[in-house]
Amino acid sequence: LMRLLILLHHNPHNHQCCLPAYGCGLPTYPPTLTRVVGGEDVRENSWPWQVYSFKIFLLSLFSFYHTCGGTLISNQWVLTAAHCISRTYRVYLGKHNLNYNEAGSRAISPSKIIIHENWDANRIRWAHNDIALIKLSTPVTFTDTIMAACLPNAGDIEPHGTPCYVTGWGRLWTGGPLADALQQALLPVVGHSTCTRSDWWGSLVTSNMVCAGGDGQLASCNGDSGGPLNCQSYDGSWEVHGVVSFGSGMGCNYPKKPSVFTRVSAYISWINNPPINLCVWTVGGRFTAHKSKNRWT
């Protein structure tokens, strides 16, 4: 109830995009949190807002391949990275192991996709405003395996060293295989003053981004794009503070090149009131976004 009241306070217009109907960020099966070096299989259904997205081959509705991750933030909206978007896009909710068709999981088509209006895949610094919203064609009913994550308050910045977790089905190591079971990895936040040092990311990282990791051992990797950086709030609920955006071309686990996330708290106003007239695709409409030449998908 407290979390719901907080969300109502910060969203007086009660926009359907970002206010979960039944609370947020409190999984029925809490994640098993460890500080071991190396990613690990998650406790099943412990990150129930994790979205698995895939592209369908145009020549066959029965052939598809993993594209990105995402975060369910309400019963009809998914938050992901702008560079993940394609026309043949589908999302899967309630997934754990990609080799099985788990009970309660479901694939849903988008009815609307909104890419940030200042995202430009053709710019050299393409990671700016790497954020998108997907409206599902049908609302989902929250269950033990499908829930929404909380959004942070506008402007919130996690302090240096805050323990957060990245989750996804991306590659297990640089050039390695994609994960079958959902993975989690502890990635402490790297403060902006550290991440922007010349021997780290320098000026490529802006104040609208979050860095996490950088120890040369743990990082997000190809296939994790669009997925969440999960940080636990004071009340025990989980907030999505970052959207996986980019990493080093020298490898997923390169020292002093932490994973870089779009900072969600910098876009709360945009999420609450997305420019509907700028959506890039609607069902039966025309896809107008440019495909991104990026290192992560």
VODORO-589770 format. One record per residue (C-alpha): residue number from 1; residue in three letters; x, y, z. Coordinates in steps of 0.25 Angstrom, whole numbers, always signed. Layout:
N
+-----+------+-------+-------+-------+
:  nr : rest :    xx :    yy :    zz :
+-----+------+-------+-------+-------+
: NUM :  ala :     X :     Y :     Z :
...
+-----+------+-------+-------+-------+
END
This chain:
297
+-----+------+-------+-------+-------+
:  nr : rest :    xx :    yy :    zz :
+-----+------+-------+-------+-------+
:   1 :  leu :    +0 :    +0 :    +0 :
:   2 :  met :   +11 :   +10 :    +3 :
:   3 :  arg :   +18 :    +7 :   -10 :
:   4 :  leu :    +4 :    +9 :   -17 :
:   5 :  leu :    +2 :   +22 :   -10 :
:   6 :  ile :   +16 :   +27 :   -14 :
:   7 :  leu :   +14 :   +24 :   -28 :
:   8 :  leu :    +0 :   +31 :   -28 :
:   9 :  his :    +7 :   +43 :   -22 :
:  10 :  his :   +17 :   +44 :   -33 :
:  11 :  asn :    +7 :   +41 :   -44 :
:  12 :  pro :    -5 :   +50 :   -41 :
:  13 :  his :   -11 :   +48 :   -54 :
:  14 :  asn :   -11 :   +33 :   -52 :
:  15 :  his :    -6 :   +30 :   -66 :
:  16 :  gln :    -8 :   +15 :   -70 :
:  17 :  cys :    +6 :   +14 :   -75 :
:  18 :  cys :   +14 :   +13 :   -62 :
:  19 :  leu :    +4 :   +10 :   -50 :
:  20 :  pro :    +3 :    -5 :   -47 :
:  21 :  ala :   -11 :    -8 :   -42 :
:  22 :  tyr :    -7 :   -17 :   -31 :
:  23 :  gly :    +6 :   -11 :   -26 :
:  24 :  cys :   +20 :   -14 :   -31 :
:  25 :  gly :   +34 :   -19 :   -29 :
:  26 :  leu :   +31 :   -30 :   -18 :
:  27 :  pro :   +32 :   -44 :   -24 :
:  28 :  thr :   +25 :   -56 :   -18 :
:  29 :  tyr :   +38 :   -63 :   -19 :
:  30 :  pro :   +49 :   -53 :   -15 :
:  31 :  pro :   +62 :   -55 :   -22 :
:  32 :  thr :   +74 :   -62 :   -16 :
:  33 :  leu :   +84 :   -51 :   -14 :
:  34 :  thr :   +99 :   -55 :   -14 :
:  35 :  arg :  +112 :   -47 :   -16 :
:  36 :  val :  +119 :   -59 :   -23 :
:  37 :  val :  +128 :   -55 :   -35 :
:  38 :  gly :  +121 :   -59 :   -48 :
:  39 :  gly :  +106 :   -59 :   -53 :
:  40 :  glu :   +97 :   -70 :   -48 :
:  41 :  asp :   +84 :   -76 :   -51 :
:  42 :  val :   +73 :   -68 :   -43 :
:  43 :  arg :   +63 :   -74 :   -34 :
:  44 :  glu :   +51 :   -78 :   -43 :
:  45 :  asn :   +41 :   -66 :   -44 :
:  46 :  ser :   +49 :   -57 :   -35 :
:  47 :  trp :   +49 :   -46 :   -45 :
:  48 :  pro :   +35 :   -47 :   -50 :
:  49 :  trp :   +36 :   -34 :   -58 :
:  50 :  gln :   +47 :   -39 :   -67 :
:  51 :  val :   +43 :   -39 :   -81 :
:  52 :  tyr :   +49 :   -47 :   -92 :
:  53 :  ser :   +47 :   -42 :  -106 :
:  54 :  phe :   +50 :   -48 :  -119 :
:  55 :  lys :   +49 :   -45 :  -134 :
:  56 :  ile :   +41 :   -54 :  -143 :
:  57 :  phe :   +47 :   -58 :  -157 :
:  58 :  leu :   +38 :   -52 :  -167 :
:  59 :  leu :   +38 :   -65 :  -175 :
:  60 :  ser :   +33 :   -73 :  -164 :
:  61 :  leu :   +24 :   -70 :  -152 :
:  62 :  phe :   +30 :   -83 :  -145 :
:  63 :  ser :   +45 :   -78 :  -146 :
:  64 :  phe :   +50 :   -67 :  -136 :
:  65 :  tyr :   +63 :   -63 :  -129 :
:  66 :  his :   +66 :   -56 :  -116 :
:  67 :  thr :   +67 :   -41 :  -117 :
:  68 :  cys :   +67 :   -33 :  -104 :
:  69 :  gly :   +61 :   -32 :   -90 :
:  70 :  gly :   +51 :   -23 :   -84 :
:  71 :  thr :   +44 :   -19 :   -72 :
:  72 :  leu :   +29 :   -20 :   -69 :
:  73 :  ile :   +25 :    -7 :   -62 :
:  74 :  ser :   +10 :    -9 :   -63 :
:  75 :  asn :    -1 :   -18 :   -67 :
:  76 :  gln :    +1 :   -13 :   -82 :
:  77 :  trp :   +14 :    -6 :   -83 :
:  78 :  val :   +29 :   -11 :   -85 :
:  79 :  leu :   +41 :    -3 :   -83 :
:  80 :  thr :   +53 :    -6 :   -92 :
:  81 :  ala :   +64 :    +0 :  -100 :
:  82 :  ala :   +62 :    +8 :  -113 :
:  83 :  his :   +72 :    +0 :  -121 :
:  84 :  cys :   +65 :   -13 :  -118 :
:  85 :  ile :   +53 :    -9 :  -126 :
:  86 :  ser :   +49 :   -16 :  -139 :
:  87 :  arg :   +36 :   -18 :  -146 :
:  88 :  thr :   +35 :   -33 :  -144 :
:  89 :  tyr :   +36 :   -31 :  -129 :
:  90 :  arg :   +29 :   -40 :  -119 :
:  91 :  val :   +30 :   -41 :  -104 :
:  92 :  tyr :   +30 :   -53 :   -95 :
:  93 :  leu :   +25 :   -51 :   -80 :
:  94 :  gly :   +27 :   -61 :   -69 :
:  95 :  lys :   +39 :   -68 :   -75 :
:  96 :  his :   +51 :   -75 :   -68 :
:  97 :  asn :   +57 :   -86 :   -77 :
:  98 :  leu :   +56 :   -83 :   -92 :
:  99 :  asn :   +56 :   -98 :   -95 :
: 100 :  tyr :   +43 :  -100 :   -88 :
: 101 :  asn :   +29 :   -95 :   -90 :
: 102 :  glu :   +26 :   -92 :   -75 :
: 103 :  ala :   +12 :   -92 :   -70 :
: 104 :  gly :    +7 :   -78 :   -68 :
: 105 :  ser :   +17 :   -72 :   -78 :
: 106 :  arg :   +11 :   -64 :   -90 :
: 107 :  ala :   +16 :   -58 :  -103 :
: 108 :  ile :    +9 :   -44 :  -107 :
: 109 :  ser :   +10 :   -35 :  -119 :
: 110 :  pro :   +12 :   -20 :  -117 :
: 111 :  ser :    +0 :   -11 :  -121 :
: 112 :  lys :    +9 :    +1 :  -120 :
: 113 :  ile :   +24 :    +4 :  -119 :
: 114 :  ile :   +29 :   +18 :  -115 :
: 115 :  ile :   +44 :   +21 :  -117 :
: 116 :  his :   +49 :   +34 :  -110 :
: 117 :  glu :   +48 :   +45 :  -119 :
: 118 :  asn :   +62 :   +49 :  -117 :
: 119 :  trp :   +68 :   +35 :  -120 :
: 120 :  asp :   +76 :   +35 :  -133 :
: 121 :  ala :   +82 :   +22 :  -137 :
: 122 :  asn :   +90 :   +29 :  -148 :
: 123 :  arg :   +98 :   +38 :  -138 :
: 124 :  ile :  +112 :   +34 :  -134 :
: 125 :  arg :  +108 :   +35 :  -119 :
: 126 :  trp :   +96 :   +27 :  -122 :
: 127 :  ala :   +94 :   +23 :  -108 :
: 128 :  his :   +87 :   +36 :  -104 :
: 129 :  asn :   +72 :   +34 :  -100 :
: 130 :  asp :   +73 :   +19 :  -102 :
: 131 :  ile :   +59 :   +16 :   -97 :
: 132 :  ala :   +46 :   +11 :  -102 :
: 133 :  leu :   +32 :    +7 :   -98 :
: 134 :  ile :   +24 :    -4 :  -103 :
: 135 :  lys :    +9 :    -5 :  -101 :
: 136 :  leu :    +4 :   -19 :  -101 :
: 137 :  ser :    -7 :   -23 :  -110 :
: 138 :  thr :   -15 :   -29 :   -98 :
: 139 :  pro :   -13 :   -25 :   -83 :
: 140 :  val :    -7 :   -36 :   -74 :
: 141 :  thr :   -13 :   -41 :   -61 :
: 142 :  phe :    -2 :   -41 :   -50 :
: 143 :  thr :    +1 :   -55 :   -45 :
: 144 :  asp :   +13 :   -61 :   -37 :
: 145 :  thr :   +21 :   -62 :   -49 :
: 146 :  ile :   +17 :   -49 :   -56 :
: 147 :  met :   +18 :   -36 :   -48 :
: 148 :  ala :   +22 :   -21 :   -50 :
: 149 :  ala :   +35 :   -15 :   -45 :
: 150 :  cys :   +34 :    -2 :   -38 :
: 151 :  leu :   +40 :   +11 :   -44 :
: 152 :  pro :   +49 :   +20 :   -37 :
: 153 :  asn :   +45 :   +34 :   -33 :
: 154 :  ala :   +49 :   +45 :   -43 :
: 155 :  gly :   +64 :   +49 :   -41 :
: 156 :  asp :   +68 :   +38 :   -32 :
: 157 :  ile :   +82 :   +34 :   -33 :
: 158 :  glu :   +88 :   +22 :   -26 :
: 159 :  pro :  +101 :   +24 :   -19 :
: 160 :  his :  +114 :   +19 :   -23 :
: 161 :  gly :  +115 :    +4 :   -19 :
: 162 :  thr :  +100 :    +2 :   -17 :
: 163 :  pro :   +98 :   -13 :   -20 :
: 164 :  cys :   +89 :   -15 :   -32 :
: 165 :  tyr :   +86 :   -27 :   -41 :
: 166 :  val :   +86 :   -29 :   -56 :
: 167 :  thr :   +77 :   -40 :   -61 :
: 168 :  gly :   +76 :   -46 :   -75 :
: 169 :  trp :   +78 :   -57 :   -85 :
: 170 :  gly :   +90 :   -51 :   -91 :
: 171 :  arg :  +103 :   -57 :   -94 :
: 172 :  leu :  +110 :   -64 :   -83 :
: 173 :  trp :  +123 :   -58 :   -86 :
: 174 :  thr :  +129 :   -50 :   -98 :
: 175 :  gly :  +127 :   -59 :  -110 :
: 176 :  gly :  +120 :   -70 :  -102 :
: 177 :  pro :  +106 :   -76 :  -103 :
: 178 :  leu :   +93 :   -70 :   -99 :
: 179 :  ala :   +88 :   -74 :   -86 :
: 180 :  asp :   +76 :   -84 :   -86 :
: 181 :  ala :   +72 :   -80 :   -72 :
: 182 :  leu :   +70 :   -66 :   -67 :
: 183 :  gln :   +83 :   -61 :   -61 :
: 184 :  gln :   +86 :   -50 :   -50 :
: 185 :  ala :   +99 :   -43 :   -47 :
: 186 :  leu :  +103 :   -34 :   -36 :
: 187 :  leu :  +107 :   -21 :   -42 :
: 188 :  pro :  +110 :   -10 :   -32 :
: 189 :  val :  +107 :    +4 :   -37 :
: 190 :  val :  +119 :   +12 :   -41 :
: 191 :  gly :  +118 :   +27 :   -38 :
: 192 :  his :  +117 :   +37 :   -49 :
: 193 :  ser :  +130 :   +44 :   -45 :
: 194 :  thr :  +137 :   +31 :   -46 :
: 195 :  cys :  +131 :   +26 :   -59 :
: 196 :  thr :  +134 :   +38 :   -66 :
: 197 :  arg :  +149 :   +38 :   -63 :
: 198 :  ser :  +158 :   +38 :   -76 :
: 199 :  asp :  +162 :   +23 :   -73 :
: 200 :  trp :  +148 :   +19 :   -71 :
: 201 :  trp :  +137 :   +23 :   -80 :
: 202 :  gly :  +140 :   +38 :   -81 :
: 203 :  ser :  +131 :   +47 :   -88 :
: 204 :  leu :  +123 :   +36 :   -94 :
: 205 :  val :  +115 :   +34 :   -82 :
: 206 :  thr :  +105 :   +45 :   -79 :
: 207 :  ser :   +97 :   +49 :   -66 :
: 208 :  asn :   +85 :   +42 :   -72 :
: 209 :  met :   +93 :   +28 :   -71 :
: 210 :  val :   +97 :   +19 :   -60 :
: 211 :  cys :  +109 :   +11 :   -60 :
: 212 :  ala :  +110 :    -2 :   -52 :
: 213 :  gly :  +121 :   -13 :   -51 :
: 214 :  gly :  +135 :   -10 :   -57 :
: 215 :  asp :  +143 :   -20 :   -49 :
: 216 :  gly :  +146 :   -28 :   -61 :
: 217 :  gln :  +139 :   -40 :   -56 :
: 218 :  leu :  +124 :   -37 :   -57 :
: 219 :  ala :  +116 :   -29 :   -67 :
: 220 :  ser :  +104 :   -30 :   -76 :
: 221 :  cys :  +107 :   -36 :   -90 :
: 222 :  asn :  +101 :   -37 :  -104 :
: 223 :  gly :   +86 :   -41 :  -103 :
: 224 :  asp :   +84 :   -34 :   -89 :
: 225 :  ser :   +81 :   -21 :   -96 :
: 226 :  gly :   +68 :   -14 :   -91 :
: 227 :  gly :   +67 :   -22 :   -79 :
: 228 :  pro :   +67 :   -16 :   -65 :
: 229 :  leu :   +77 :   -12 :   -54 :
: 230 :  asn :   +69 :   -16 :   -42 :
: 231 :  cys :   +72 :    -8 :   -29 :
: 232 :  gln :   +65 :   -11 :   -16 :
: 233 :  ser :   +58 :    +1 :    -9 :
: 234 :  tyr :   +57 :    +4 :    +5 :
: 235 :  asp :   +44 :    -3 :    +7 :
: 236 :  gly :   +49 :   -16 :    +1 :
: 237 :  ser :   +43 :   -14 :   -13 :
: 238 :  trp :   +51 :   -15 :   -26 :
: 239 :  glu :   +52 :    -3 :   -35 :
: 240 :  val :   +57 :    -3 :   -49 :
: 241 :  his :   +68 :    +8 :   -49 :
: 242 :  gly :   +74 :    +5 :   -62 :
: 243 :  val :   +72 :    -1 :   -76 :
: 244 :  val :   +84 :    -8 :   -82 :
: 245 :  ser :   +89 :    +0 :   -93 :
: 246 :  phe :  +104 :    -2 :   -97 :
: 247 :  gly :  +117 :    -8 :   -93 :
: 248 :  ser :  +131 :    -9 :   -98 :
: 249 :  gly :  +135 :   -14 :  -112 :
: 250 :  met :  +147 :   -20 :  -105 :
: 251 :  gly :  +139 :   -30 :   -98 :
: 252 :  cys :  +127 :   -31 :   -88 :
: 253 :  asn :  +136 :   -32 :   -76 :
: 254 :  tyr :  +147 :   -22 :   -79 :
: 255 :  pro :  +153 :   -15 :   -67 :
: 256 :  lys :  +148 :    +0 :   -64 :
: 257 :  lys :  +138 :    -1 :   -75 :
: 258 :  pro :  +126 :    -4 :   -67 :
: 259 :  ser :  +112 :    -7 :   -73 :
: 260 :  val :  +105 :    +5 :   -77 :
: 261 :  phe :   +90 :    +7 :   -75 :
: 262 :  thr :   +80 :   +17 :   -78 :
: 263 :  arg :   +76 :   +24 :   -65 :
: 264 :  val :   +61 :   +22 :   -63 :
: 265 :  ser :   +60 :   +33 :   -53 :
: 266 :  ala :   +64 :   +43 :   -63 :
: 267 :  tyr :   +52 :   +39 :   -72 :
: 268 :  ile :   +40 :   +38 :   -62 :
: 269 :  ser :   +33 :   +49 :   -68 :
: 270 :  trp :   +34 :   +44 :   -82 :
: 271 :  ile :   +30 :   +30 :   -77 :
: 272 :  asn :   +18 :   +36 :   -70 :
: 273 :  asn :   +14 :   +44 :   -82 :
: 274 :  pro :   +20 :   +38 :   -94 :
: 275 :  pro :   +18 :   +46 :  -107 :
: 276 :  ile :    +7 :   +37 :  -113 :
: 277 :  asn :    +8 :   +44 :  -126 :
: 278 :  leu :   +22 :   +40 :  -128 :
: 279 :  cys :   +20 :   +25 :  -127 :
: 280 :  val :   +28 :   +18 :  -138 :
: 281 :  trp :   +19 :    +6 :  -140 :
: 282 :  thr :    +4 :    +2 :  -137 :
: 283 :  val :    -3 :   -10 :  -141 :
: 284 :  gly :    -7 :    -9 :  -156 :
: 285 :  gly :    +2 :    +4 :  -157 :
: 286 :  arg :   +15 :    +6 :  -163 :
: 287 :  phe :   +29 :    +4 :  -156 :
: 288 :  thr :   +37 :   +17 :  -157 :
: 289 :  ala :   +49 :   +15 :  -148 :
: 290 :  his :   +63 :   +13 :  -153 :
: 291 :  lys :   +70 :    +0 :  -149 :
: 292 :  ser :   +82 :    +2 :  -140 :
: 293 :  lys :   +96 :    -2 :  -143 :
: 294 :  asn :  +100 :    -6 :  -129 :
: 295 :  arg :  +109 :   -15 :  -121 :
: 296 :  trp :   +99 :   -22 :  -112 :
: 297 :  thr :   +87 :   -28 :  -120 :
+-----+------+-------+-------+-------+
END
